[in-house]
């Protein structure tokens, strides 16, 4: 539904004239007049107010009883008093009641010093209690989950955590048990609360009842400093605040940005900061010497990396998704100008049946400003279509945004994917296609919107939902579409999306800064700003093949290990084995680098880095330095500039923002941007006038490459699809708190196939194709269509990229 | 005295459709269906009938609040009857279930409602069985279902049994429970008439109120309004219990002197003792004393005397009773039944209960009565629903009206326990039954 327009009204609070939007809650309107009304349970992010804590009672003229200001919408001419004796008496009473059962253990409580109950007790309480009875007791603290500790004695039953679980994350795990003063927060049957967004309840808790297990007793509020930053662990790019003590990140909190994250974080973003300070972290340069990687001086490592210059024209460069725009830009300059090699890519190769990478022309057309949707558009659209993506894994925080839209604004959700997503229960319409058919499905949908009637019932139904369900359609599409994304241009055309406020496309790249890296020119066929290159280089998959074939003789791997990150593990092992020089930048050692890297430079974490990234909706965001570099880690821009210099290229980059200045000069749509302008909230470049420099006008809308149709399942084989679980990341593997979440390989298959093959849920299976095999645990999932099966990518062991064919055999062990 | 609901209530077989129809049952429904909706509604308005569940809100106005239009609207009959001392709906449903069914169909017609529910308390197994049978009979006879009596009105009626919580008698708590959620009251506004069951407009009325509807239609609203007083029209079922010779349900005309009910109908306390205090409208009404027995028994007179008519449940305590016992029992009940959602009720009932317990163990001082009185005023009017007030009003009234007695209880208990220091007596008990599965290191 389109955003409602609210007119401004005037009311009087404590004698002050206050302007507020009609329908706003009194407690929020009061803030406009600099009047603070205390509250605990109210949190607009959680939906409708519940009025449970009664802390926000105020007097409204004309209403005999005191009213909860959290649930009283303002009206024109309303007269409100928040300071009368009656209100004060009620506030004193509520504080006294709250402390009836709340232990006064503030000196040993993690929340002490940043506790709303503490603040409100001092500010609005009487400062004494008349209660001498014993308080209620629980065994404490208990692990609500390995990440969250619960102290039920401190709980004031404000409903926030339970509402989060029930209405925001919709994992329905947290509940209230018992009643009255015996009420306590728990889970069904005492199961641990394990869910992708569970950590948010820690931040929501207004007392010390829910505390972070990794942060417990690590610092007090007066020991710490805040550092604003961006989480670059996935494309959601949530705005975060790093809690820093003695140059160590001890905690990550949300830095509420309505245009990005709505104030939520996933547990990876919240807890994987631990990876910054673990022994596994590479903090000194490594060079292979006598077959072993040894710590060496920076001089020696740079010397070794300068060997790239001897491979002019034969260097392949892969850029990992967490690289900043500036790093991608410098890598592009180094490759093209310093090493005469246009073989640079930041995109993952596709798996089986893939339509091939997006061409420069298509990328430019898809980036056209008139086609861009913003994140808040998801919430207010008539219809949201997920095409070949599952936000839960691909950009978790958007999963919550979609739930919000469906629950609160009546957004109709349509899902088209091979693998059932986490949002199936919220969908108006859900369509499954065979793994690898993303591009072909998109093409068929485009044809259906053009009027074709031979597309089958499901696609026709989807087309009519998109066409007739309201004009504001937002399409989120995954990188699996590859070149098949061309169909999106026709779909957008058919739906009249271009230029329509509230409608548009959002591409979810595989890498956290996938969009920024493309715009910075870290792709083989386009320079910065999607400019056309005279000669195009090779794409990721082609680089792998060329390296294995000896045409490429050196690899520069920035923040990526292709053995882990790319399809066809065997190919990349051959490639890495074949080349003479592998220069890598990494924070932790992964298998491909441990085995094959010649030089490894320690990489910066997102808390140490300076630079910019681009959100999938086009928002440029700024990374700031929150902590000093640990060990001998150096800024990557400096390392890249030095390697370039030794390869004969003077980049002119001597300070971090030199790289930014060069990037801004090179990308027309960024022209004139300053770091100050980006600031802490970011700038959506598609909204800038300079965005007109990118136009999709010159792309023909006709040819939609569909790729080879995947063979259909036969003789008991299954069509294999892959996905990258949210937890499949080196950062999770080395973060002690997240180790329990590291996924083990499991084969998802349909109940029909499981029955046919005699495979029980939870049993061990061997999946094989063309001589390659891996073992997995069978997971029978009702949403999986018969004939399809899914394996996880990006795992340290038994990862799906061991298999190369689209048809696999499955046998019980 | 004129009887409507209890007119020949004990006639054998009245719970069957045969007998009920023979006595003219479902004629009011036919009459109503022959009238326009607006006319039925104006009869209800004219009758002036006020809700019999406790709040005493005018039923006709409640129906008129329902929005017009084509949306799904609901009628919910509140048969949770959980207020201590109240047992009138039980008898009514058990003996004359069709009267309720007929009332529901007429009310649904007036409100343009097509889906109705009866939410009956879980303990009323027998009554639930009888109602189920009556609903089945009525459906077979075409009084419920599609196109009722050829009028074009369609209405389903579903009986739902509660699981035993006082709070589910509160209308919004009931709605949550009916929706399958934990029975917690909701914030009002929105009121159920605007956004109730499944977020649709919902008319919620007590059993007795709905059962009166056929009589209003039969007599005409204006005629019905002649019974009782100007602002408390009609007859009322009164459940009287406690220290009386003839406890039970009586149908009275509103406005008669309370003494006539307590002494005339129920026979007064046994063995000639005097009334010490009495609850005029269920355990949540502030207590009155024997000096108040001449009050007219109607909504406004009782409200003016600082109490309320509530559900019409009169509980009598004679001179042999200790106020402390009653207060403790009440506080324990309400602390146990508080849903725990809002702070003043959850903590206030729990604290009050603990303070009263302290009196019995000799750990209190007269100063605690001041605290207790102040805690009650801190609860009243500050809660999400009226459960907190339901304890605070009677306890508060007891502390005020029987302070001297409570003080002497305090002194006596202190003497019994040797006047020990509070700190020596209060033990910290650790409740470990709520321990979860994963200890933290």
Interface residues (C-beta under 8 A of the other chain):
Chain A: X49 X50 X51 X52 X53 X54 X55 X57 X65 X66 X68 X71 X89 X90 X93 X94 X96 X97 X98 X100 X101 X130 X131 X132 X133 X134 X136 X137 X138 X139 X141 X142 X143 X144 X146 X149 X150 X152 X156 X157 X159 X175 X176 X177 X178 X179 X180 X181 X182 X183 X184 X186 X190 X191 X192 X213
Chain B: X165 X167 X182 X187 X335 X336 X337 X338 X339 X340 X341 X342 X343 X344 X346 X347 X348 X349 X350 X351 X354 X355 X358 X371 X378 X381 X382 X383 X384 X422 X426 X427 X428 X429 X430 X431 X432 X434 X435 X436 X437 X438 X439 X440
